[in-house]
Amino acid sequence: MSHRHRHHRAVGAAVAATAALLVAGLSGSASAGTAPAGPAPTAAETLRTDAAPPALLKAMQRDLGLDRRQAERRLVNEAEAGATAGRLRAALGGDFAGAWVDGAESGTLTVATTDAGDAAAIEARGADAKVVRHSLADLDAAKARLDEAAAGLNTADAPVWYVDSRDNSVVVEAIRPAAARELLAAAGVDDSLARVDRRTERPRTFYDLRGGEAYYINNSGRCSIGFPVTKGTQQGFATAGHCGRTGASTTGANRVAQGTFQGSIFPGRDMAWVATNSQWTATPYVLGAGGQNVQVTGSTAATVGASVCRSGSTTGWHCGTIRQLNTSVTYPEGTISPVTRTTVCAEPGDSGGSYISGSQAQGVTSGGSGDCRSGGETFFQPINALLQNYGLTLKTTGGDGGEEPGEPGGTWAAGTVYQAGDTVTYGGATYRCLQGHQAYAGWEPPNVPALWQRV
């Protein structure tokens, strides 16, 4: 039997095992073996899309042109699409070429593959199949070569490059096309993999030295709190690295002494965290419009095309969609990578603020171009990479996140950041991670089939 035939038989078997679950929802577990009592939770239930508050839904309606029901349905569909895409990524292996959602309610999930023989498996899970030339692994590798080559070049005139799954290419956006060609040549990226697009604006960090709300750095610059976090018993918050260097002091919006930057990386990455004093308490909320609390119940990474909303101290709540995940961007201070590119607007002072999809934390505001009057784009530093780098635990309402699981035990551990494809053991079984997230008590692999698949 050929390798290709063996591969299709494996994919077909995975689909056959899950076909009956399509009636109940795309996030159902495909695994045999132990499972929690009662029906498995759907992806929307796991990711608490019902926790989206009125303020966030209103911002989605305003910025995405939806009504209330469409906004609610969109969050549910995006949760289910992420789980389905994760399962198909695992089943397709090296053929997988990316996934994204489309439509006002994100009702269409498309999964790309390099093998036309995978189409039936994709469609059996309720997704549209797109056959393309390059795998996601090949595109990611080409983008990594661009990152490496950029370290030795001035990329001010070719400031943005990323993997575009929809177009099955690596895209370089350039103010001067010759600069993009220079970067592609230095990286040895073939023309068949790449596309050059023109852009007119240079991205910048949204850092404000004029003073205002949120928190202040060394009693001068202003940024926005990202997400409350803990590190053991120490409380604090995640924010952008360009907001302050390690050792810089912060005061709150009320000008009361607040904390100190414990770690900061910029450029390269754009991540930092501040440890606060005993006067400040980490809560599982993001500040919403009108002072409402927006619940944070986890940090499951959203899919390309999914809705995402941002809270910042200058412009408040604004929403848009995720355009690309694996993006590099050059600011005047240097290049950072990887960040996520969005259609959400922002302005100076919004830096460091929260990006959230439904009730799932996504990242902290880095920079972008344009503004919230004429429109623009933004880039955020993914929160899971930040949590992992500094050993932090996101404060959530979905579990305390700090407890080790009791029996039946295994290598799975609450507080750990897992990426798609990671494997753990729990209760004598092995599980594969379907979507990147930080684990919490209550999110043990058998309990959340939207995040883990038994293998």
C-alpha positions, 0 to 999 in steps of 0.5 A: 500500500502506498503512503498516500493510500495509507494516509487517506485510510487514516483520515477516513477512519478519523472521519468515520469515527466522528461522523455521528457527532455532526448532528450534535455539533462540530466540537464533539469528541471523536475519541473512544474511551473514558469520558465525563458523565453526561454529554460532552460540552460543546466548544461554545460551552467550553469557551463560555461564549455566553459570557460575552457582555452586552457592551462587547456585543454592542461593539460587535454590532457597531463595528461588524454591522451585525444585530444582537442575534448575529453577534451571539451566533457568530461567537458560537460559530467561531468557537465550533469552527476552531474545534473543528479546524483543530481536529482536521489539522490533526487528521490531515497532518502535513497536508494541512494548509490553514483554516479560516471562517467567513460570513456575517455570522462566521457560518462558513469554515474553510480548511485548505489542503495540498491533497485533493483526496482530503476533500471528502474528509474535510467536507464530512466535518461540515467544512468547505475544502480548498485544494492548494499548492503549499502546506502551512508548514511550508509557508511557515518555513518560508516566513521564518526565512524572511524573519531571519533575513530581516535581521540583517536588513533595513525593512522600514520600506517593507515593514509587514510580512505574514503567512496568508492562508486564504491566498496560500502565500507569504505576503510582504507589504511594502512602501517601496516594492524594491525593498520587498524584492530585496527581502525575498531575495535575501531569504531565498523565498521562491516567487511561487510562494510569495506575493508583494502588496503595496502599503502607504503607511508605516506601522507605529506603536500606540504609545502616548507621552501626553498623559491620560487614563489607564496606567502611567510609566515613570509618571510620564508615558501612558499605556493600557492594562492588558490582562490581570495575571498571577505568578504564584501569590504575586498579582499583576498584569500583562501589557506591551513591552514597548510601554516600559523597560524592566524596573520602570515604575507604574501608577494607576489611572488615579495616580496611586503607586501601582507596581514595577515592570518585572520583565519587558521585551521589545523589539523582537517581541512586544511583551511585558508584565507588571507586578503590583503592590498589595493595594491592587487586586487582579480580577478576571475582568476587562474594563468594558464600555460604561465601566461594565466588567467583561469576563475572561474565561480562558485564552483559547486562540481564535481562528483567522476570520474570527471576530476580536474586540479591543479595549483601550484607555484612549478609544474604548471598545472597538471590534474587527476580525483577525486577518493573519496569525503569523505576522512580522511587523517593523516599527521605527524601533525594530521588528517584532514577530510573531504577532496577529494582524487585525482590522481593529483600529487603535490610537496612542495610549491604547498600547498594551490593552486587551484583545478578546474574542468572546470571553477568550483572551487573545493578546495585548495591543502592540501597534498599527496604522490609521486611527479610529476615525478613518479606520486602520489596522492593528497588531497584537502580541498573543497572550499565550506566548506572553504567559508562557515566557514569564510563567504567568497564570491568566486570571479567569472566571473559568477556574483558578488555574493554579491547582495541580490535578489530583487523581488520575494524574498524568503529565497534563497540568493546570497553568501550562500553556499548550500549543496545537499538536502538543501531547499529554497523558491523563488518566492513563490515556494520551491526548493531543492539543487541538487549539492553543490555550492555557490549561485550568482546573476543570479543563482536564482533557476528557472534559473539553473535547474542543481542546483535546483529542484522545489518541 
